[in-house]
C-alpha cells in the first residue's frame, strides 16, 4: 500500500484549519472588552492567561479591542503555522527584552489549548509527517545489527535511541548516544578482575576513552577482537567532537553509527 505523505499533510492542514475556532474566539474577546464585560472571561480562560490579557486591557482598552478585532480577521489564515511557531519557541532559548510581550497568537493558542491541546497536536503531527520521508531514506540504508551474544538491556536502549536520533535528523545526539552504547557494552564484556581495576583507577568515572585504553592494553585478557579498538576510537572521536566542537553533519552521524554497529558486532561475536 502506497502512503502519500503530501496528501496526508494537506488533509491534516485542511482538518486543523477548518476546525480552528480562532476567529470566533478573537471576536468574542473583542466584543466583551468593547462592551465592558471583560470580567466574564475569568471563568473561561486559564487564570494566567486571563491575568495577562486583563493587564493589557487596562493599559489601553481601545488598542486592546482594535487589536483583537484585527486578529479575528487574521485567524482564518496561518493558524496552524502559528501553532508550529509556538512549538519552536518551546525548543529554543527566548531572550527577554524590556517591554517585550508574548505574541497575541500565543495567548490565543494557550487559551484554546487549555483543555484539548488540539493545536499543539496538529503542530506535532505536521512535524512528524515532515520527518517521515528523510527517515525512510536513512533507514533503508541500514541493516539489522546481528550479534552472537547479548549485551544488556541498557545497551539495547542506547542503540535504539542513537538509531532513532539518526533517523529523525538529530545527528549530534546520535553520536553522543553511540559513545554511550559502546561504554555500556564494553563494561558488560570485561572480565571481573579488570572491571575492578578500572573502577579503582578511574574512581567509577571511566569514559569511553579510558575503557578503550584499558582494552587495548589487555586484548588477550579481554578476548576482544583486535579490530574493535580502531572502530570504537572512531566513534569516540566523533562523539567528542559532537560534545565539544559543535553540531555534526548527517554524513558524520551516519559514519559514527555504522562504526558503532560494526564495533558491537566485533565485541559481541
N, C-alpha and C positions, 0 to 999 in steps of 0.2 A: 504494500500500500504506500503510495507516494504522499508525503506530507508537505504541503505548500506553506512555508513559513511566512512568506509575504502576505498570503491570503489571511492567515491567522492574525497577523499584525493588523491588517486592515479591518477585519471583523472585530477585533478587540477594541480598536480605536472607535469604531462606529458604536459599539455597545456602550463603551465607557462615556463617550461624549453625549450620546443620546440620553443616558440616564443621569448625567451630572446635573444636580439641582442648583448650580451656582447662580444662574440668573435670578431665579425666584428668591433665593436666599439674600442676594445683594439688594434686590428691590425691597424686600421686607425690612431689612435693617435700615435702609434709607428712609422708608416711609415712617417707621416707628420713631426714628430720630427726628424727622421733619415735623411730626405731629406731637412731639413732646412725650412719647410713650416708651422711651428708651429702656426704662426700668423693667418692662415686660420681657426683655431679653435675658434677664437674670436667671429665670427658670429654664431657659432653652439652651444657653451656651455654657460650656465649662467655665468654672469660676475664673481661671487665669485669663481666658480669652475675653470674658466679659469685662474684667478689670482693665485690660489693655485698651479695649475699644472705648470704654467709658472715659478713660483718661484722655484719649484723643478727641472724643466728642466734647468734653468740657473745654479743651483748649480752643477749639474753633468749630462750633456746631455747623455753621454754614458750609465750611470747607469739607467737613465730615460728610454731610448729606450729599453734596455735589460729587465728592469722590466715590461714594458708594453707588450713586446713580450711573456714573461713568463705568464703574466696574461691572455693573449689571449688563451693560451693553457689550462689554468685552468677554464676558464669561462663556458665551457660546463658542468662542474661538480660543484654542490653546489651553483648555482646562487641564487636559492630561499632561501636556507639555509642562505646565506649571507643577503638576504633581511630581514629574521627574526632576525638575529643578529643586524641588523641596527635598527629594530623596538624595540628590547630590549634595545638598547643603549639610546633610547629616553625616556625610563621609569625609568632610574636609573642615579644616580649621576656619572659623569665621572671625575676621578681625573686627574688634569693637572700635567704633569711631564715635566721636562726640555728636550727639543728636541723631545717630543712626537708628532707624526703626525697621522692624521686620517688614518685608513687602506685604501689602494688603492681601495678596492672594494666599500667602502662607497662613494668615489669620483665618481666612475663609476656609481653607482646607483643614486646618486643625479643628475648626468648629464642626464642619461637615463630617469629619472622620471620628468624631468623639465617640461614636458607638460602633460603627461597622467597619471603619478603615477601608472603605471601598476604593478611595482614590489612591492610597498607598498600594493597595492590592493591584490595581491596574498599572501603576508605575513599575512595580516589581515584575509583573507579568511581561511588560514590554521589554524591560531589561533582560529578562531571561530568554525571551524569544530572539533577541539580537545576538545572544551568545551561542545559540544552537548550531548554526552552520559552521562558524570557526571551530567550535568544539568537536563537531563531527569530523572535520578535516584532520584535526590533530589526533583524535582517537583512531582514525583509520590507518595511521602510520605506526601505531603501536601494536605489539602482540603480547599475549599473556606472559608474565614473568614466572616461569615454571622452575621450581627448586625441588631438590631431593629431600630436604629435611625442613621442618618448620622452624621459625624463629620465635616470635612471641606475638600476642595479641596487640601489644603496643606498637611493635614494628609494622604490623599489618595496617594499623590505623595511620601511622605516619606515612606509609607508602600511599595509602588511599588518599590522604589529604594532599600530598605532593602531586599526585597524578591529577586530581581534580583541579588543583590550582593551575596546573599547566593547561588543562582543557579549557578553563574559563578565563585564561589570559592574565592570571596573577603570577607572573613569571619570577619575580623576586622572591615571593613567598614559596614558590615551588622549590627553588634552590635551597632555601633555608630548611625546608622540611626534608629535602634529600639528605642533608647532613644529619638530621635527627634520626632518620631511619637507619643510616649506617652506624651511627653511635649505638643505637639500641641493639642492632643485630650483632655487632662486634661484642658487646658486653655479654650477650647471651651465648656467644660462641667460645669465649675464653675459658681455659681451664681454671679451676678454683684457686690454685696457688698463685697464678699470675693476676687473677682478679683481686686477690687480697693485697698483693704488692702494689698494684696500680691505685687501689683505694687509699693505701697509706701514703704512697709517693705524692699523689695529687690531691690528697685530703677530700676525696669523694667528689672532686670537681674536674675530672679528666675531660678534656674536649676531644673532638674527633681527631684533631692533630696529635694530641697526646696518645690516644689509643693507637693510631697508625704508627707512631714512633715505636711503641712497645711491640706491636705486631711484627713490624719489620725486623726488630731485633730478636724476635722469638718465633720465627716461622716454623721451625721444627717442633717446638713445644706446642704451638697452637694447632699445627696441622693445616693451616690455611694455605690455599693456593698462592704460589709466588707471584702470580699476575694480579692478585687482588689489590695490594697496596698502591700500585700505579693508578688504577681506575679510581680507587677511593680517594687518593690525593687530588685527582682532577675534580671530584665532587667537592672536596673540602675547599679547594682554591676558589671554585665558583661560588660556593656558599659564603666564604669570607668576603668575596667581592660584593655579594648581594648585601651583606650586613654593613660593610664599611665604606664602599666606594660608590654606591648608587644603584639605580634601577637596572635590571637586566633586560636584554632583548629576548624575543621568542626563541631565536636560534641558541642563545646561551642556555636558556632554561631547558630546551629540548635536549641539548647535549649533556647537561647535568643530569637530567632524569634518566636518559639512556645509559649513562655511565653508572649511575646508582643501581639501576636494574641489572646490568651485567655484573657489577661487583657483588650484588646479592646472590646471583646465580653461582658465582665462584665461591662465595663464602658458605653457602648452604648446599653445596654439591654432595 
